[in-house]
Structure formats: structure tokens, C-alpha cells
Amino acid sequence: MKSSIILIVIFIVLFSVVLLMLEDKMIYFPVKYPEGIWNPEDYGVVVEDAYFKTNDGLRLHGWFVPSDENKITLLWFHGNAGNLSHRIENIKFLHELNINVFIFDYRGYGRSDGKLPSEKTIYIDSRAAYNYLIEQKKIEKGKIFFFGRSLGGAMAVEMAREFGCPGLILESAFTSAEDMALRMFPFLPVKYFIKTKFDSIDKIKDLACPKLFIHGNRDNVVPFKLGKKLFEAAREPKEFYEIDGADHNDTYIVGGNEYFKVINQFLRKK
């Protein structure tokens, strides 16, 4: 019995050491250029390539998709896998709401410089994207809505906390890295060892801006209950849009016209 306990303790310690060494590789799954869909015009999307610098000297890449109306700009923080080019269909449909869409790649993704991000550096990248809109595109702060999808929800919440915004959309977002670690390793004390926090559930309590939460009730990556828990922790004004039958990556497909109607109404609500 004693030897079994010792073996369990050794396993947990070794696992924790490996986890610390590989933590970022277990969170971020970037795809570098040229892999991806880099011919957006073939999909009817006209983009402006955007290059901008971070405070620590890296050059990041994004796509700015301008609208004729130019009254609303959606700053999109995408999830942890692929790169911006893998969102081309969703970009097209959102742009059809007659809004500017700006999506960018974190360091190590797509055409952006650098290697794997960390929680600290991915916030640096997000600030640089916001500053690009303010300083280079001359877009007023009060016209920039934040849209965070999956992991990007943590960036959107942090940027809303730092800069404020007229509205925050969180789709398939989670409460914290700790809760996601418990979901992935339910029988191991992973939460005591990871350095990544992404503590959106505490941060969102302080956000006074209007908030729209979107989540599929068949999400196999970020459990629906975590999205609902995040919503419940948020202050008013807030609304929750549950998409029946949607998994993690097909919310806009399963939701269809209703999905875009809900977003459009939120963006234009006075």
C-alpha cells in the first residue's frame, strides 16, 4: 500500500513537471503560412493586409475587411488553432452585416512573426491589434466592438477590461484555464501547477459594457456549462444565445440566419 502511494506521488510530480514544460504547446496550436486559405477574394472577401508591431518588437499580421457603412468595427480574437485564414467563411458572413471586420494572428500564427505565445505575450499581441485600429485606421474607440471566440474570449475580456468597449461578444468562451484543465484532466491536480490563468470569470464581474454570450449546447471542446457559468458571473446588461445542436466550431452554421440576426441586433442596439 505504501509503495503504491509513493508511485502515485511520483507520477503526479513527474506529470506536473512535464506539464509545466509543455504547457504552452498544450494550449496553442498555430498553423504558419503558407498553410491555410490565403485567397480570400476567391470567396468574395476583399481584405486589406495589415502589418503592425507589438511593444516587444514583433510584426503581426491581420486582415482588415472594410464596409461601406464604416460605423461599426468588430475586432476578432480567434481561437487557439489554425490561423485567421481558416475563418474566411465566417468572416464573409459577418462582413455581410455591413460592418468592418478586423481579424489578426497572434505571434507564431499565420504570417505573424514569433513562436508560441504565452498568456502574457498574447495580451501584448491583442493590445497591438487594438492600437492598430486606433492609430493606423483612425477608428474611434466607441466604434470598436470586441468579439472573442473560444480561447479568444479570454483576450476579448482582458481588452474590454483595459480599454473599455461599446459591446463585447463572447462565443464558445470558457471561465478560466483552471476550469478547462479540470475538464481535460479531471483526476489530476493540474490546476495547482499550471501558470496560465485566463481568469475571465473574475474579470467579467467588473465589465459594465453590454455583453452577448453565444454557445452551442453540444460543444465538445468548451462545455456549455462553462459558457453559462461565465454568463451568470457577468454584470448586466447581458444576454445569452443558446444554439441548439451546435458543437464548438459550427455555431454560425447551425445557428444560420438567426445567429447573424442576433449579432446584428446586438451591435446596433442603442
C-alpha positions in Angstrom: 0.0 0.0 0.0 2.8 2.4 1.0 4.7 1.7 -2.2 1.6 2.3 -4.3 1.1 5.7 -2.7 4.7 6.6 -3.4 4.4 5.6 -7.0 1.2 7.7 -7.4 3.0 10.7 -5.8 6.0 10.2 -8.2 3.7 10.0 -11.2 1.9 13.2 -10.2 5.2 15.1 -9.7 6.6 13.9 -13.0 3.4 14.7 -14.8 3.3 18.1 -13.3 6.9 18.8 -14.4 6.2 17.7 -17.9 3.0 19.8 -17.9 5.0 22.9 -16.9 7.5 22.2 -19.7 4.8 21.7 -22.4 2.0 23.9 -21.1 2.0 26.4 -24.0 2.2 23.6 -26.5 -0.9 22.0 -25.0 -2.8 25.3 -25.3 -1.7 26.8 -28.6 -1.9 25.0 -32.0 -0.7 27.6 -34.5 -0.6 26.9 -38.3 2.0 29.0 -40.1 1.8 30.5 -43.6 1.6 29.2 -46.3 -0.8 26.6 -44.9 -4.3 27.9 -44.9 -6.7 29.7 -47.2 -4.8 32.8 -48.5 -7.0 33.7 -51.5 -10.0 35.4 -49.7 -11.0 37.1 -53.0 -12.0 33.7 -54.3 -14.6 33.6 -51.5 -15.9 37.1 -52.3 -14.0 38.8 -49.5 -11.8 41.8 -50.2 -9.2 42.2 -47.5 -6.5 44.8 -46.6 -3.4 43.2 -45.3 -2.4 44.8 -42.0 1.1 44.6 -40.5 1.8 46.2 -37.2 4.3 46.0 -34.4 4.0 44.8 -30.8 5.6 46.6 -27.9 8.2 43.8 -27.7 9.2 44.3 -31.4 7.4 41.5 -33.3 5.5 42.1 -36.5 2.0 40.7 -36.6 -0.4 40.2 -39.5 -4.1 40.7 -39.8 -6.9 41.2 -42.3 -9.0 44.4 -42.3 -12.2 43.9 -44.2 -13.8 47.4 -44.7 -17.5 48.1 -45.1 -19.3 50.8 -46.9 -21.1 51.9 -43.8 -18.0 52.1 -41.6 -19.9 52.8 -38.4 -19.0 49.6 -36.5 -15.7 47.7 -36.4 -15.5 44.2 -35.0 -12.1 43.3 -33.5 -12.0 39.5 -33.7 -9.8 37.5 -31.3 -9.8 34.0 -32.7 -9.3 30.6 -31.0 -6.2 28.6 -30.3 -5.8 26.6 -33.5 -5.1 27.3 -37.2 -4.8 30.9 -38.3 -7.0 33.7 -39.4 -7.4 32.3 -43.0 -9.3 29.3 -41.6 -12.1 31.7 -40.6 -12.7 33.0 -44.1 -16.3 31.8 -44.4 -17.3 33.2 -41.0 -15.5 36.5 -41.9 -17.6 36.7 -45.1 -20.9 36.3 -43.3 -20.0 38.7 -40.6 -18.9 41.3 -43.1 -22.3 41.0 -44.8 -23.7 42.7 -41.8 -22.2 45.8 -43.2 -19.5 46.2 -40.5 -15.7 46.4 -40.6 -14.1 43.2 -39.5 -10.5 43.1 -38.3 -9.0 39.7 -37.5 -5.4 39.1 -36.7 -3.0 36.3 -35.9 -1.2 36.1 -32.6 2.6 35.6 -32.7 3.5 32.2 -34.2 0.3 32.0 -36.2 -0.2 32.6 -40.0 2.1 35.4 -41.3 2.8 36.8 -37.8 6.4 36.7 -36.5 7.4 34.8 -33.4 6.9 31.4 -31.9 4.3 30.1 -29.4 2.6 32.8 -27.4 2.0 32.7 -23.6 -0.7 34.4 -21.6 1.5 37.4 -21.1 2.5 37.8 -24.8 -0.9 37.0 -26.3 -2.2 40.0 -24.3 0.6 42.1 -25.8 -0.5 41.0 -29.3 -4.1 41.8 -28.5 -3.2 45.3 -27.4 -1.1 45.9 -30.6 -4.2 44.9 -32.7 -6.4 47.3 -30.8 -3.8 50.1 -31.1 -3.5 49.4 -34.9 -7.2 50.2 -35.3 -6.9 53.4 -33.2 -3.6 54.7 -34.5 -3.4 53.4 -38.1 -7.0 53.1 -39.2 -8.2 56.1 -37.1 -11.2 54.3 -35.8 -12.9 55.9 -32.8 -12.7 53.9 -29.6 -16.5 54.0 -29.2 -17.0 52.1 -32.5 -14.8 49.1 -31.8 -16.7 46.0 -30.5 -14.7 43.0 -29.2 -15.5 39.5 -30.5 -13.7 36.7 -28.7 -14.2 33.1 -29.8 -13.1 30.1 -27.7 -9.7 31.0 -26.3 -10.0 34.4 -27.9 -12.8 35.1 -25.3 -10.1 35.5 -22.7 -8.3 38.1 -24.8 -11.6 40.0 -25.5 -12.4 40.1 -21.8 -9.0 41.4 -20.9 -9.0 44.1 -23.6 -12.5 45.1 -22.5 -11.2 45.5 -19.0 -8.2 47.5 -20.1 -9.7 49.7 -22.8 -13.5 49.5 -22.5 -15.8 49.0 -25.5 -19.3 49.6 -26.6 -20.1 45.9 -26.6 -18.5 42.5 -26.0 -19.4 39.3 -27.8 -18.1 36.0 -26.3 -18.7 32.9 -28.3 -17.9 29.4 -27.0 -15.8 31.0 -24.3 -14.7 29.5 -21.0 -14.4 30.7 -17.4 -10.7 30.1 -16.7 -7.8 28.0 -17.6 -8.2 26.2 -14.3 -11.7 25.1 -15.2 -10.5 23.9 -18.6 -7.7 22.0 -17.0 -10.1 20.2 -14.7 -12.2 19.3 -17.8 -9.2 17.9 -19.6 -7.6 16.1 -16.6 -10.4 15.5 -14.1 -8.5 13.1 -11.9 -5.2 15.0 -11.7 -4.4 18.2 -9.6 -3.4 20.1 -12.7 -4.9 23.4 -11.6 -2.2 23.6 -8.9 0.6 23.5 -11.4 -0.4 25.5 -14.5 0.9 29.0 -14.8 -1.8 30.1 -17.3 -4.8 31.7 -15.7 -7.1 33.3 -18.3 -9.3 34.1 -15.4 -12.3 35.6 -17.3 -14.8 34.7 -14.7 -13.3 37.1 -12.2 -12.6 39.9 -14.7 -16.0 39.9 -16.3 -17.6 40.8 -13.0 -16.2 44.3 -13.4 -17.3 44.9 -17.0 -20.2 47.4 -17.3 -20.4 47.2 -21.2 -23.3 45.3 -22.9 -22.3 41.6 -23.3 -23.6 38.9 -25.7 -22.8 35.3 -24.9 -23.1 32.7 -27.6 -22.7 28.9 -27.0 -23.7 25.7 -28.7 -25.3 23.2 -26.3 -23.5 20.3 -27.9 -20.0 21.9 -27.5 -17.5 19.1 -27.1 -14.5 21.4 -26.5 -15.7 24.1 -24.1 -18.6 22.6 -22.1 -21.8 24.5 -22.4 -22.0 24.8 -18.6 -18.8 26.8 -18.6 -20.2 29.3 -21.0 -23.3 29.6 -18.9 -21.3 29.9 -15.7 -19.3 32.8 -17.3 -22.6 34.5 -18.3 -24.0 34.1 -14.8 -21.0 35.8 -13.3 -21.3 38.8 -15.6 -23.0 42.1 -14.7 -26.0 43.5 -16.6 -26.6 44.4 -19.4 -26.1 40.9 -20.8 -27.8 38.3 -22.9 -27.3 34.6 -23.7 -27.9 33.0 -27.0 -28.0 29.2 -26.9 -27.7 27.4 -30.2 -29.4 24.1 -30.1 -27.4 21.3 -31.5 -24.2 23.3 -32.2 -20.8 22.0 -31.4 -17.7 24.1 -30.9 -16.8 25.1 -34.4 -20.2 25.1 -36.2 -22.2 27.7 -34.2 -22.6 30.1 -37.2 -23.6 27.2 -39.5 -26.1 25.6 -37.1 -27.4 28.9 -36.0 -27.8 30.1 -39.6 -29.7 33.4 -40.2 -30.8 33.6 -36.6 -27.1 33.6 -35.5 -26.3 36.6 -37.6 -29.5 38.3 -36.7 -28.8 38.1 -33.0 -25.3 39.5 -33.5 -26.5 42.3 -35.8 -29.2 43.4 -33.3 -26.6 43.4 -30.5 -24.2 45.6 -32.5 -26.9 48.1 -33.4 -28.7 48.2 -30.2 -29.0 51.8 -28.8 
